[in-house]
Amino acid sequence: MSGAPAIAALDWGTTRLRAWLLDASGKVLAERRSDDGLITAREKGFAKVLEGHLAAMGAPQALPVIICGMAGSRQGWLEAPYVGVPAPIGAILRGAARIESERRDVRIVPGLAQRLADAPDVMRGEETQLAGAGLPANGRHLVCMPGTHSKWVVVEDGAVAGFGTWPTGELFSVLSAHSILKQSLGEHPAPVAADNPFFRQWCEQALGEGGDVISKLFAIRAAGLLQDLKSEDAAACLSGLLIGGEIASATRRYGFSETPVVLIASGALANLYGAVLDLAGLPFRTVDADEAVRAGLIEAACENGMIGGAA
Amino acid sequence: MSGAPAIAALDWGTTRLRAWLLDASGKVLAERRSDDGLITAREKGFAKVLEGHLAAMGAPQALPVIICGMAGSRQGWLEAPYVGVPAPIGAILRGAARIESERRDVRIVPGLAQRLADAPDVMRGEETQLAGAGLPANGRHLVCMPGTHSKWVVVEDGAVAGFGTWPTGELFSVLSAHSILKQSLGEHPAPVAADNPFFRQWCEQALGEGGDVISKLFAIRAAGLLQDLKSEDAAACLSGLLIGGEIASATRRYGFSETPVVLIASGALANLYGAVLDLAGLPFRTVDADEAVRAGLIEAACENGMIGGAA
């Protein structure tokens, strides 16, 4: 049996928005997915876009709203200033910024900043997935959140110790659309399957190169000229090379943990990264990315006193 | 005193064409630079484009023509089949393909193919620069030819032993125009100076990472958000990161030679790569790329009996 709506939770990114109506236990009562990301919302107005989606889900008038993602950036609705790392995950969530509104209580979870001179980095949204991943309160944990800009995070005793970004998804898109590899991959690269032998072969090669991916990129083009590599297999080569390179690079930087890598991902990405972690001989456990962000948003609502601690 | 024209020499690439009228000693009597690369010439017709440039330089009716570059590719005028490495440089030049023409003797120098299962690679045009770089007949030499697709070549006792491609120039263009770094670099990235402190700093960081460049790309964006990095300096960061990464990766693959690295380059690229080789502590000597390709084309004309051995 579902309870009454306790909170509306939004993952509000640059190009997409996902919204859920949740009861106090975190159960999903309604869901919306749309292209009303930051770019669109800047034109339409953030409050108007939000109220539209809340109305479509039948949200009560005064229901509180918790948001994570790029809506909290300087170009977003309201800047939720970065929390510097190292930082305990609970403290990050408690830093939510509050939108001035008579209508309802709306808050945005802050992103994280790593202010190191030689490794500056930022994230917005992934800190909430991290909070919802059910990490143990103690020990050192290495977390991988693949995507357009994959994040790897080291969590020590419930605090974010450090993190890094590998723009793997973006590189795949940009190189397939705008580099010489376009000729190899064709106009519309097919989705890559984790059991494609080219994916596995190029991935294994990349795993042995410590993150040096660039020296292998042109080989995909050359393999098309010299080895009759087909376009669907060329996409698998590029994907294997980039993901293998990411994992080689991230484990070179952060070393290994005694506990399994925590892979926060869904669907096809979860399969591809799982296959590569297997090839690398790294134990891992997968946490569904959608479930993690919802759990993190509820956690944030609790930490900010927007709902009771029932979750 | 200049002699009579002995040969017309062309470096005919994908987007550009450079043509010279040379006497038998290699002295330049006339020069043309144009955008009539392979792409344009496929539409206009290769013979017509060639004759137009020869006429503009006042070339005699039956003057022989030697060509290198993408004009010899499958998409070019006539495919000059790849020569497989390892191969002596003289033997490569002697493999020039002959255009069937009553008008004059026109030949195209073949490119090189490295048919290794795990490192397939190709080049067209750089083999001619290499031939004209004045390498000693003996010993092991590491050659760097920077550009859109930088080539590194190992030459042993006058033969090409192996080579690799680093798409450094292409990555700089594609990432500045189409990735998130566009926001950091701005619409029209300024030319990067070799003494820019950001260029040097990011280069030194990259030199220590063995070719792992991708883990540092997003840091340029983050430095803009957290460290007020300016757009002209962001371009210097990206350039330093990519070139430093290339040199770290290439020397990791090929090791060091007892002889100085041979840098075949001109102008701004020669300055940037020279600065990075200095930072890496690698002795080098620079050969002007234009002079090298002309000398290589004359060498090819000699090897194919198109002119006497006077050069």
Interface residues (C-beta under 8 A of the other chain):
Chain A: Y82 A113 Q114 R115 A117 D118 A119 P120 D121 V122 H149 G164 T165 W166 P167 T168 E170 L171 V174 L175 A177 H178 S179 I180 Q205 E209 G210 G211 D212 V213 I214 S215 L217 F218 A219 R221 A222 A223 L225 L226 Q227 L242 G245 E246 S249 A250 R252 R253
Chain B: Y82 A113 Q114 R115 A117 D118 A119 P120 D121 V122 H149 G164 T165 W166 P167 T168 E170 L171 V174 L175 A177 H178 S179 I180 Q205 E209 G210 G211 D212 V213 I214 S215 L217 F218 A219 R221 A222 A223 L225 L226 Q227 L242 G245 E246 S249 A250 R252 R253
